Amino acid sequence: MKLPMDVFLGELIVSMIGRRAVYIENYRSILLYTDSRLKIQGKDCKLSLQGKRLSIEYYTGDNMKVTGLIESVELEA
């Protein structure tokens, strides 16, 4: 069975739609959630989003959609 490398390794997948929406896949947990900051734990790193009026539109066990005015996206080791 051939799986894409990102799925096989469990890496975070981050897709942005302009500055208004971010799709995050393969996350482990939500570490921090406010209307201006969101911090997500991935397998090997943390993802931090900063912005205004941030809102988790939906989330499941391994993917989510975040909306609002995205000002920065940062990966932390």
mmCIF file as gemmi writes it, N, C-alpha and C atoms, coordinates in Angstrom:
data_model
loop_
_atom_site.group_PDB
_atom_site.id
_atom_site.type_symbol
_atom_site.label_atom_id
_atom_site.label_alt_id
_atom_site.label_comp_id
_atom_site.label_asym_id
_atom_site.label_entity_id
_atom_site.label_seq_id
_atom_site.pdbx_PDB_ins_code
_atom_site.Cartn_x
_atom_site.Cartn_y
_atom_site.Cartn_z
_atom_site.occupancy
_atom_site.B_iso_or_equiv
_atom_site.pdbx_formal_charge
_atom_site.auth_seq_id
_atom_site.auth_asym_id
_atom_site.pdbx_PDB_model_num
ATOM 1 N N . MET Axp A 1 ? 0.847 -1.18 0 1 0 ? 1 A 1
ATOM 2 C CA . MET Axp A 1 ? 0 0 0 1 0 ? 1 A 1
ATOM 3 C C . MET Axp A 1 ? 0.888 1.237 0 1 0 ? 1 A 1
ATOM 4 N N . LYS Axp A 2 ? 0.68 2.111 -0.968 1 0 ? 2 A 1
ATOM 5 C CA . LYS Axp A 2 ? 1.485 3.327 -1.056 1 0 ? 2 A 1
ATOM 6 C C . LYS Axp A 2 ? 0.725 4.483 -0.421 1 0 ? 2 A 1
ATOM 7 N N . LEU Axp A 3 ? 1.289 5.012 0.661 1 0 ? 3 A 1
ATOM 8 C CA . LEU Axp A 3 ? 0.723 6.177 1.329 1 0 ? 3 A 1
ATOM 9 C C . LEU Axp A 3 ? 1.598 7.387 1.036 1 0 ? 3 A 1
ATOM 10 N N . PRO Axp A 4 ? 0.993 8.583 0.941 1 0 ? 4 A 1
ATOM 11 C CA . PRO Axp A 4 ? 1.818 9.783 0.805 1 0 ? 4 A 1
ATOM 12 C C . PRO Axp A 4 ? 2.765 9.908 1.993 1 0 ? 4 A 1
ATOM 13 N N . MET Axp A 5 ? 3.956 10.441 1.772 1 0 ? 5 A 1
ATOM 14 C CA . MET Axp A 5 ? 4.977 10.525 2.82 1 0 ? 5 A 1
ATOM 15 C C . MET Axp A 5 ? 4.492 11.305 4.038 1 0 ? 5 A 1
ATOM 16 N N . ASP Axp A 6 ? 3.736 12.414 3.84 1 0 ? 6 A 1
ATOM 17 C CA . ASP Axp A 6 ? 3.261 13.194 4.978 1 0 ? 6 A 1
ATOM 18 C C . ASP Axp A 6 ? 2.307 12.385 5.859 1 0 ? 6 A 1
ATOM 19 N N . VAL Axp A 7 ? 1.474 11.565 5.26 1 0 ? 7 A 1
ATOM 20 C CA . VAL Axp A 7 ? 0.564 10.716 6.036 1 0 ? 7 A 1
ATOM 21 C C . VAL Axp A 7 ? 1.348 9.625 6.748 1 0 ? 7 A 1
ATOM 22 N N . PHE Axp A 8 ? 2.264 9.01 6.05 1 0 ? 8 A 1
ATOM 23 C CA . PHE Axp A 8 ? 3.078 7.939 6.617 1 0 ? 8 A 1
ATOM 24 C C . PHE Axp A 8 ? 3.861 8.424 7.839 1 0 ? 8 A 1
ATOM 25 N N . LEU Axp A 9 ? 4.431 9.636 7.762 1 0 ? 9 A 1
ATOM 26 C CA . LEU Axp A 9 ? 5.238 10.173 8.855 1 0 ? 9 A 1
ATOM 27 C C . LEU Axp A 9 ? 4.404 10.902 9.911 1 0 ? 9 A 1
ATOM 28 N N . GLY Axp A 10 ? 3.141 11.19 9.63 1 0 ? 10 A 1
ATOM 29 C CA . GLY Axp A 10 ? 2.291 11.891 10.587 1 0 ? 10 A 1
ATOM 30 C C . GLY Axp A 10 ? 2.62 13.365 10.709 1 0 ? 10 A 1
ATOM 31 N N . GLU Axp A 11 ? 3.197 13.945 9.669 1 0 ? 11 A 1
ATOM 32 C CA . GLU Axp A 11 ? 3.576 15.361 9.694 1 0 ? 11 A 1
ATOM 33 C C . GLU Axp A 11 ? 2.351 16.268 9.654 1 0 ? 11 A 1
ATOM 34 N N . LEU Axp A 12 ? 2.475 17.462 10.237 1 0 ? 12 A 1
ATOM 35 C CA . LEU Axp A 12 ? 1.425 18.464 10.127 1 0 ? 12 A 1
ATOM 36 C C . LEU Axp A 12 ? 1.278 18.879 8.669 1 0 ? 12 A 1
ATOM 37 N N . ILE Axp A 13 ? 0.046 19.058 8.242 1 0 ? 13 A 1
ATOM 38 C CA . ILE Axp A 13 ? -0.232 19.609 6.924 1 0 ? 13 A 1
ATOM 39 C C . ILE Axp A 13 ? -1.011 20.893 7.166 1 0 ? 13 A 1
ATOM 40 N N . VAL Axp A 14 ? -0.486 22.012 6.68 1 0 ? 14 A 1
ATOM 41 C CA . VAL Axp A 14 ? -1.107 23.313 6.889 1 0 ? 14 A 1
ATOM 42 C C . VAL Axp A 14 ? -1.411 23.913 5.519 1 0 ? 14 A 1
ATOM 43 N N . SER Axp A 15 ? -2.686 24.196 5.281 1 0 ? 15 A 1
ATOM 44 C CA . SER Axp A 15 ? -3.111 24.808 4.018 1 0 ? 15 A 1
ATOM 45 C C . SER Axp A 15 ? -3.793 26.121 4.337 1 0 ? 15 A 1
ATOM 46 N N . MET Axp A 16 ? -3.356 27.189 3.682 1 0 ? 16 A 1
ATOM 47 C CA . MET Axp A 16 ? -3.933 28.509 3.929 1 0 ? 16 A 1
ATOM 48 C C . MET Axp A 16 ? -4.756 28.955 2.732 1 0 ? 16 A 1
ATOM 49 N N . ILE Axp A 17 ? -5.874 29.591 3.025 1 0 ? 17 A 1
ATOM 50 C CA . ILE Axp A 17 ? -6.695 30.232 2.015 1 0 ? 17 A 1
ATOM 51 C C . ILE Axp A 17 ? -6.578 31.727 2.292 1 0 ? 17 A 1
ATOM 52 N N . GLY Axp A 18 ? -5.612 32.359 1.609 1 0 ? 18 A 1
ATOM 53 C CA . GLY Axp A 18 ? -5.348 33.778 1.873 1 0 ? 18 A 1
ATOM 54 C C . GLY Axp A 18 ? -5.004 33.994 3.333 1 0 ? 18 A 1
ATOM 55 N N . ARG Axp A 19 ? -5.556 35.057 3.896 1 0 ? 19 A 1
ATOM 56 C CA . ARG Axp A 19 ? -5.352 35.358 5.315 1 0 ? 19 A 1
ATOM 57 C C . ARG Axp A 19 ? -6.596 35.065 6.138 1 0 ? 19 A 1
ATOM 58 N N . ARG Axp A 20 ? -7.583 34.415 5.526 1 0 ? 20 A 1
ATOM 59 C CA . ARG Axp A 20 ? -8.877 34.231 6.19 1 0 ? 20 A 1
ATOM 60 C C . ARG Axp A 20 ? -9.151 32.837 6.727 1 0 ? 20 A 1
ATOM 61 N N . ALA Axp A 21 ? -8.419 31.827 6.262 1 0 ? 21 A 1
ATOM 62 C CA . ALA Axp A 21 ? -8.698 30.463 6.733 1 0 ? 21 A 1
ATOM 63 C C . ALA Axp A 21 ? -7.431 29.613 6.68 1 0 ? 21 A 1
ATOM 64 N N . VAL Axp A 22 ? -7.32 28.695 7.635 1 0 ? 22 A 1
ATOM 65 C CA . VAL Axp A 22 ? -6.213 27.747 7.691 1 0 ? 22 A 1
ATOM 66 C C . VAL Axp A 22 ? -6.802 26.368 7.972 1 0 ? 22 A 1
ATOM 67 N N . TYR Axp A 23 ? -6.405 25.382 7.173 1 0 ? 23 A 1
ATOM 68 C CA . TYR Axp A 23 ? -6.764 23.991 7.398 1 0 ? 23 A 1
ATOM 69 C C . TYR Axp A 23 ? -5.534 23.293 7.974 1 0 ? 23 A 1
ATOM 70 N N . ILE Axp A 24 ? -5.709 22.58 9.055 1 0 ? 24 A 1
ATOM 71 C CA . ILE Axp A 24 ? -4.609 21.896 9.723 1 0 ? 24 A 1
ATOM 72 C C . ILE Axp A 24 ? -4.97 20.411 9.815 1 0 ? 24 A 1
ATOM 73 N N . GLU Axp A 25 ? -4.059 19.565 9.343 1 0 ? 25 A 1
ATOM 74 C CA . GLU Axp A 25 ? -4.282 18.119 9.393 1 0 ? 25 A 1
ATOM 75 C C . GLU Axp A 25 ? -3.157 17.461 10.193 1 0 ? 25 A 1
ATOM 76 N N . ASN Axp A 26 ? -3.454 16.319 10.751 1 0 ? 26 A 1
ATOM 77 C CA . ASN Axp A 26 ? -2.494 15.489 11.495 1 0 ? 26 A 1
ATOM 78 C C . ASN Axp A 26 ? -2.008 16.145 12.785 1 0 ? 26 A 1
ATOM 79 N N . TYR Axp A 27 ? -2.844 16.928 13.433 1 0 ? 27 A 1
ATOM 80 C CA . TYR Axp A 27 ? -2.429 17.516 14.71 1 0 ? 27 A 1
ATOM 81 C C . TYR Axp A 27 ? -2.709 16.527 15.84 1 0 ? 27 A 1
ATOM 82 N N . ARG Axp A 28 ? -2.034 16.736 16.963 1 0 ? 28 A 1
ATOM 83 C CA . ARG Axp A 28 ? -2.211 15.849 18.116 1 0 ? 28 A 1
ATOM 84 C C . ARG Axp A 28 ? -3.167 16.447 19.151 1 0 ? 28 A 1
ATOM 85 N N . SER Axp A 29 ? -2.981 17.759 19.459 1 0 ? 29 A 1
ATOM 86 C CA . SER Axp A 29 ? -3.842 18.38 20.464 1 0 ? 29 A 1
ATOM 87 C C . SER Axp A 29 ? -3.806 19.897 20.328 1 0 ? 29 A 1
ATOM 88 N N . ILE Axp A 30 ? -4.797 20.534 20.948 1 0 ? 30 A 1
ATOM 89 C CA . ILE Axp A 30 ? -4.865 21.995 21.026 1 0 ? 30 A 1
ATOM 90 C C . ILE Axp A 30 ? -4.255 22.389 22.363 1 0 ? 30 A 1
ATOM 91 N N . LEU Axp A 31 ? -3.181 23.176 22.31 1 0 ? 31 A 1
ATOM 92 C CA . LEU Axp A 31 ? -2.485 23.587 23.535 1 0 ? 31 A 1
ATOM 93 C C . LEU Axp A 31 ? -3.013 24.904 24.086 1 0 ? 31 A 1
ATOM 94 N N . LEU Axp A 32 ? -3.394 25.825 23.192 1 0 ? 32 A 1
ATOM 95 C CA . LEU Axp A 32 ? -3.858 27.155 23.596 1 0 ? 32 A 1
ATOM 96 C C . LEU Axp A 32 ? -4.844 27.648 22.557 1 0 ? 32 A 1
ATOM 97 N N . TYR Axp A 33 ? -5.941 28.24 23.019 1 0 ? 33 A 1
ATOM 98 C CA . TYR Axp A 33 ? -6.936 28.754 22.084 1 0 ? 33 A 1
ATOM 99 C C . TYR Axp A 33 ? -7.574 30.003 22.649 1 0 ? 33 A 1
ATOM 100 N N . THR Axp A 34 ? -7.286 31.143 22.025 1 0 ? 34 A 1
ATOM 101 C CA . THR Axp A 34 ? -7.949 32.405 22.339 1 0 ? 34 A 1
ATOM 102 C C . THR Axp A 34 ? -8.373 33.02 21.007 1 0 ? 34 A 1
ATOM 103 N N . ASP Axp A 35 ? -9.027 34.172 21.062 1 0 ? 35 A 1
ATOM 104 C CA . ASP Axp A 35 ? -9.45 34.814 19.809 1 0 ? 35 A 1
ATOM 105 C C . ASP Axp A 35 ? -8.292 35.486 19.073 1 0 ? 35 A 1
ATOM 106 N N . SER Axp A 36 ? -7.095 35.498 19.674 1 0 ? 36 A 1
ATOM 107 C CA . SER Axp A 36 ? -5.933 36.098 19.005 1 0 ? 36 A 1
ATOM 108 C C . SER Axp A 36 ? -4.749 35.135 18.84 1 0 ? 36 A 1
ATOM 109 N N . ARG Axp A 37 ? -4.844 33.939 19.451 1 0 ? 37 A 1
ATOM 110 C CA . ARG Axp A 37 ? -3.719 32.998 19.354 1 0 ? 37 A 1
ATOM 111 C C . ARG Axp A 37 ? -4.213 31.562 19.455 1 0 ? 37 A 1
ATOM 112 N N . LEU Axp A 38 ? -3.605 30.71 18.648 1 0 ? 38 A 1
ATOM 113 C CA . LEU Axp A 38 ? -3.909 29.286 18.667 1 0 ? 38 A 1
ATOM 114 C C . LEU Axp A 38 ? -2.598 28.531 18.598 1 0 ? 38 A 1
ATOM 115 N N . LYS Axp A 39 ? -2.406 27.595 19.502 1 0 ? 39 A 1
ATOM 116 C CA . LYS Axp A 39 ? -1.19 26.779 19.502 1 0 ? 39 A 1
ATOM 117 C C . LYS Axp A 39 ? -1.604 25.318 19.431 1 0 ? 39 A 1
ATOM 118 N N . ILE Axp A 40 ? -1.031 24.604 18.45 1 0 ? 40 A 1
ATOM 119 C CA . ILE Axp A 40 ? -1.374 23.22 18.157 1 0 ? 40 A 1
ATOM 120 C C . ILE Axp A 40 ? -0.131 22.352 18.322 1 0 ? 40 A 1
ATOM 121 N N . GLN Axp A 41 ? -0.289 21.173 18.927 1 0 ? 41 A 1
ATOM 122 C CA . GLN Axp A 41 ? 0.804 20.212 19.037 1 0 ? 41 A 1
ATOM 123 C C . GLN Axp A 41 ? 0.738 19.25 17.865 1 0 ? 41 A 1
ATOM 124 N N . GLY Axp A 42 ? 1.831 19.15 17.128 1 0 ? 42 A 1
ATOM 125 C CA . GLY Axp A 42 ? 1.973 18.153 16.079 1 0 ? 42 A 1
ATOM 126 C C . GLY Axp A 42 ? 2.81 17.002 16.609 1 0 ? 42 A 1
ATOM 127 N N . LYS Axp A 43 ? 3.166 16.091 15.755 1 0 ? 43 A 1
ATOM 128 C CA . LYS Axp A 43 ? 3.968 14.947 16.174 1 0 ? 43 A 1
ATOM 129 C C . LYS Axp A 43 ? 5.344 15.384 16.658 1 0 ? 43 A 1
ATOM 130 N N . ASP Axp A 44 ? 6.027 16.228 15.885 1 0 ? 44 A 1
ATOM 131 C CA . ASP Axp A 44 ? 7.397 16.632 16.206 1 0 ? 44 A 1
ATOM 132 C C . ASP Axp A 44 ? 7.58 18.13 16.405 1 0 ? 44 A 1
ATOM 133 N N . CYS Axp A 45 ? 6.496 18.912 16.316 1 0 ? 45 A 1
ATOM 134 C CA . CYS Axp A 45 ? 6.632 20.364 16.445 1 0 ? 45 A 1
ATOM 135 C C . CYS Axp A 45 ? 5.31 20.958 16.909 1 0 ? 45 A 1
ATOM 136 N N . LYS Axp A 46 ? 5.352 22.25 17.181 1 0 ? 46 A 1
ATOM 137 C CA . LYS Axp A 46 ? 4.151 23 17.549 1 0 ? 46 A 1
ATOM 138 C C . LYS Axp A 46 ? 3.891 24.027 16.457 1 0 ? 46 A 1
ATOM 139 N N . LEU Axp A 47 ? 2.618 24.284 16.194 1 0 ? 47 A 1
ATOM 140 C CA . LEU Axp A 47 ? 2.203 25.29 15.225 1 0 ? 47 A 1
ATOM 141 C C . LEU Axp A 47 ? 1.508 26.395 15.984 1 0 ? 47 A 1
ATOM 142 N N . SER Axp A 48 ? 1.931 27.621 15.747 1 0 ? 48 A 1
ATOM 143 C CA . SER Axp A 48 ? 1.341 28.766 16.419 1 0 ? 48 A 1
ATOM 144 C C . SER Axp A 48 ? 0.749 29.714 15.379 1 0 ? 48 A 1
ATOM 145 N N . LEU Axp A 49 ? -0.519 30.068 15.551 1 0 ? 49 A 1
ATOM 146 C CA . LEU Axp A 49 ? -1.19 31.045 14.699 1 0 ? 49 A 1
ATOM 147 C C . LEU Axp A 49 ? -1.504 32.265 15.543 1 0 ? 49 A 1
ATOM 148 N N . GLN Axp A 50 ? -1.288 33.445 14.968 1 0 ? 50 A 1
ATOM 149 C CA . GLN Axp A 50 ? -1.688 34.673 15.636 1 0 ? 50 A 1
ATOM 150 C C . GLN Axp A 50 ? -2.542 35.468 14.68 1 0 ? 50 A 1
ATOM 151 N N . GLY Axp A 51 ? -3.517 36.181 15.235 1 0 ? 51 A 1
ATOM 152 C CA . GLY Axp A 51 ? -4.397 36.969 14.392 1 0 ? 51 A 1
ATOM 153 C C . GLY Axp A 51 ? -5.479 37.648 15.199 1 0 ? 51 A 1
ATOM 154 N N . LYS Axp A 52 ? -6.563 37.977 14.514 1 0 ? 52 A 1
ATOM 155 C CA . LYS Axp A 52 ? -7.696 38.647 15.143 1 0 ? 52 A 1
ATOM 156 C C . LYS Axp A 52 ? -8.956 37.842 14.855 1 0 ? 52 A 1
ATOM 157 N N . ARG Axp A 53 ? -9.824 37.75 15.84 1 0 ? 53 A 1
ATOM 158 C CA . ARG Axp A 53 ? -11.093 37.033 15.719 1 0 ? 53 A 1
ATOM 159 C C . ARG Axp A 53 ? -10.902 35.588 15.254 1 0 ? 53 A 1
ATOM 160 N N . LEU Axp A 54 ? -9.859 34.932 15.771 1 0 ? 54 A 1
ATOM 161 C CA . LEU Axp A 54 ? -9.616 33.534 15.403 1 0 ? 54 A 1
ATOM 162 C C . LEU Axp A 54 ? -10.729 32.655 15.973 1 0 ? 54 A 1
ATOM 163 N N . SER Axp A 55 ? -11.176 31.725 15.161 1 0 ? 55 A 1
ATOM 164 C CA . SER Axp A 55 ? -12.248 30.836 15.573 1 0 ? 55 A 1
ATOM 165 C C . SER Axp A 55 ? -12.016 29.464 14.94 1 0 ? 55 A 1
ATOM 166 N N . ILE Axp A 56 ? -12.153 28.427 15.735 1 0 ? 56 A 1
ATOM 167 C CA . ILE Axp A 56 ? -12.083 27.073 15.189 1 0 ? 56 A 1
ATOM 168 C C . ILE Axp A 56 ? -13.469 26.763 14.643 1 0 ? 56 A 1
ATOM 169 N N . GLU Axp A 57 ? -13.578 26.734 13.327 1 0 ? 57 A 1
ATOM 170 C CA . GLU Axp A 57 ? -14.873 26.506 12.685 1 0 ? 57 A 1
ATOM 171 C C . GLU Axp A 57 ? -15.326 25.065 12.873 1 0 ? 57 A 1
ATOM 172 N N . TYR Axp A 58 ? -14.394 24.127 12.754 1 0 ? 58 A 1
ATOM 173 C CA . TYR Axp A 58 ? -14.685 22.731 13.056 1 0 ? 58 A 1
ATOM 174 C C . TYR Axp A 58 ? -13.384 22.02 13.38 1 0 ? 58 A 1
ATOM 175 N N . TYR Axp A 59 ? -13.48 20.918 14.101 1 0 ? 59 A 1
ATOM 176 C CA . TYR Axp A 59 ? -12.316 20.064 14.32 1 0 ? 59 A 1
ATOM 177 C C . TYR Axp A 59 ? -12.78 18.633 14.542 1 0 ? 59 A 1
ATOM 178 N N . THR Axp A 60 ? -11.939 17.716 14.112 1 0 ? 60 A 1
ATOM 179 C CA . THR Axp A 60 ? -12.162 16.293 14.335 1 0 ? 60 A 1
ATOM 180 C C . THR Axp A 60 ? -10.921 15.778 15.042 1 0 ? 60 A 1
ATOM 181 N N . GLY Axp A 61 ? -10.749 14.494 15.102 1 0 ? 61 A 1
ATOM 182 C CA . GLY Axp A 61 ? -9.596 13.919 15.779 1 0 ? 61 A 1
ATOM 183 C C . GLY Axp A 61 ? -8.264 14.268 15.161 1 0 ? 61 A 1
ATOM 184 N N . ASP Axp A 62 ? -8.254 14.611 13.865 1 0 ? 62 A 1
ATOM 185 C CA . ASP Axp A 62 ? -6.963 14.905 13.233 1 0 ? 62 A 1
ATOM 186 C C . ASP Axp A 62 ? -6.968 16.056 12.235 1 0 ? 62 A 1
ATOM 187 N N . ASN Axp A 63 ? -8.087 16.784 12.075 1 0 ? 63 A 1
ATOM 188 C CA . ASN Axp A 63 ? -8.046 17.968 11.206 1 0 ? 63 A 1
ATOM 189 C C . ASN Axp A 63 ? -8.991 19.046 11.713 1 0 ? 63 A 1
ATOM 190 N N . MET Axp A 64 ? -8.697 20.271 11.318 1 0 ? 64 A 1
ATOM 191 C CA . MET Axp A 64 ? -9.512 21.406 11.752 1 0 ? 64 A 1
ATOM 192 C C . MET Axp A 64 ? -9.435 22.539 10.742 1 0 ? 64 A 1
ATOM 193 N N . LYS Axp A 65 ? -10.427 23.427 10.835 1 0 ? 65 A 1
ATOM 194 C CA . LYS Axp A 65 ? -10.431 24.656 10.04 1 0 ? 65 A 1
ATOM 195 C C . LYS Axp A 65 ? -10.5 25.826 11.004 1 0 ? 65 A 1
ATOM 196 N N . VAL Axp A 66 ? -9.568 26.769 10.833 1 0 ? 66 A 1
ATOM 197 C CA . VAL Axp A 66 ? -9.508 27.97 11.662 1 0 ? 66 A 1
ATOM 198 C C . VAL Axp A 66 ? -9.793 29.167 10.752 1 0 ? 66 A 1
ATOM 199 N N . THR Axp A 67 ? -10.684 30.045 11.183 1 0 ? 67 A 1
ATOM 200 C CA . THR Axp A 67 ? -10.999 31.24 10.411 1 0 ? 67 A 1
ATOM 201 C C . THR Axp A 67 ? -10.692 32.479 11.241 1 0 ? 67 A 1
ATOM 202 N N . GLY Axp A 68 ? -10.633 33.624 10.593 1 0 ? 68 A 1
ATOM 203 C CA . GLY Axp A 68 ? -10.324 34.898 11.223 1 0 ? 68 A 1
ATOM 204 C C . GLY Axp A 68 ? -9.323 35.624 10.346 1 0 ? 68 A 1
ATOM 205 N N . LEU Axp A 69 ? -8.72 36.654 10.87 1 0 ? 69 A 1
ATOM 206 C CA . LEU Axp A 69 ? -7.686 37.391 10.155 1 0 ? 69 A 1
ATOM 207 C C . LEU Axp A 69 ? -6.331 36.862 10.622 1 0 ? 69 A 1
ATOM 208 N N . ILE Axp A 70 ? -5.707 36.024 9.806 1 0 ? 70 A 1
ATOM 209 C CA . ILE Axp A 70 ? -4.444 35.382 10.168 1 0 ? 70 A 1
ATOM 210 C C . ILE Axp A 70 ? -3.304 36.366 9.944 1 0 ? 70 A 1
ATOM 211 N N . GLU Axp A 71 ? -2.553 36.657 11.002 1 0 ? 71 A 1
ATOM 212 C CA . GLU Axp A 71 ? -1.433 37.593 10.907 1 0 ? 71 A 1
ATOM 213 C C . GLU Axp A 71 ? -0.092 36.892 10.833 1 0 ? 71 A 1
ATOM 214 N N . SER Axp A 72 ? 0.04 35.724 11.47 1 0 ? 72 A 1
ATOM 215 C CA . SER Axp A 72 ? 1.309 34.989 11.394 1 0 ? 72 A 1
ATOM 216 C C . SER Axp A 72 ? 1.073 33.507 11.659 1 0 ? 72 A 1
ATOM 217 N N . VAL Axp A 73 ? 1.946 32.714 11.05 1 0 ? 73 A 1
ATOM 218 C CA . VAL Axp A 73 ? 1.964 31.263 11.236 1 0 ? 73 A 1
ATOM 219 C C . VAL Axp A 73 ? 3.415 30.897 11.532 1 0 ? 73 A 1
ATOM 220 N N . GLU Axp A 74 ? 3.646 30.166 12.618 1 0 ? 74 A 1
ATOM 221 C CA . GLU Axp A 74 ? 5.006 29.852 13.019 1 0 ? 74 A 1
ATOM 222 C C . GLU Axp A 74 ? 5.109 28.406 13.486 1 0 ? 74 A 1
ATOM 223 N N . LEU Axp A 75 ? 6.177 27.745 13.09 1 0 ? 75 A 1
ATOM 224 C CA . LEU Axp A 75 ? 6.478 26.394 13.573 1 0 ? 75 A 1
ATOM 225 C C . LEU Axp A 75 ? 7.549 26.474 14.638 1 0 ? 75 A 1
ATOM 226 N N . GLU Axp A 76 ? 7.365 25.738 15.73 1 0 ? 76 A 1
ATOM 227 C CA . GLU Axp A 76 ? 8.326 25.7 16.817 1 0 ? 76 A 1
ATOM 228 C C . GLU Axp A 76 ? 8.804 24.257 16.991 1 0 ? 76 A 1
ATOM 229 N N . ALA Axp A 77 ? 10.074 24.08 17.266 1 0 ? 77 A 1
ATOM 230 C CA . ALA Axp A 77 ? 10.615 22.724 17.484 1 0 ? 77 A 1
ATOM 231 C C . ALA Axp A 77 ? 10.127 22.152 18.773 1 0 ? 77 A 1
